[in-house]
Amino acid sequence: MKRTPITGFEGGSVALGFQFFNVLNHPNFGTPVNSSSDPEFGLILYGEQVPTGILGSGKNGSARMIQLKAELRF
């Protein structure tokens, strides 16, 4: 947050800042297929766990979000 005093307004200030959610979020992969005779050898077919975030779990649960925050204090 960057806080700036308002001139002519006793004790008043305005603040702007950013909030970041799930910036370092990454998937947790399962183990790859390790049978050399399998045509899918070396492929990872599933995730270890469903990603979760502030929006819940599932498809939209792990979105990275940036939010602008403004604050007026008086």
TAPERA-V445528 format. One record per run of one state. SS is the DSSP state (alpha for helix, beta for strand, coil for the rest). FROM is the first residue (numbers start at 0). LEN is the number of residues. If there is no record, write none. Layout:
# TAPERA-V445528
SS|FROM|LEN ; SS|FROM|LEN
This chain:
# TAPERA-V445528
coil|0|1 ; beta|1|4 ; coil|5|7 ; beta|12|9 ; coil|21|7 ; beta|28|1 ; coil|29|17 ; beta|46|1 ; coil|47|4 ; beta|51|2 ; coil|53|2 ; beta|55|2 ; coil|57|7 ; beta|64|9 ; coil|73|1
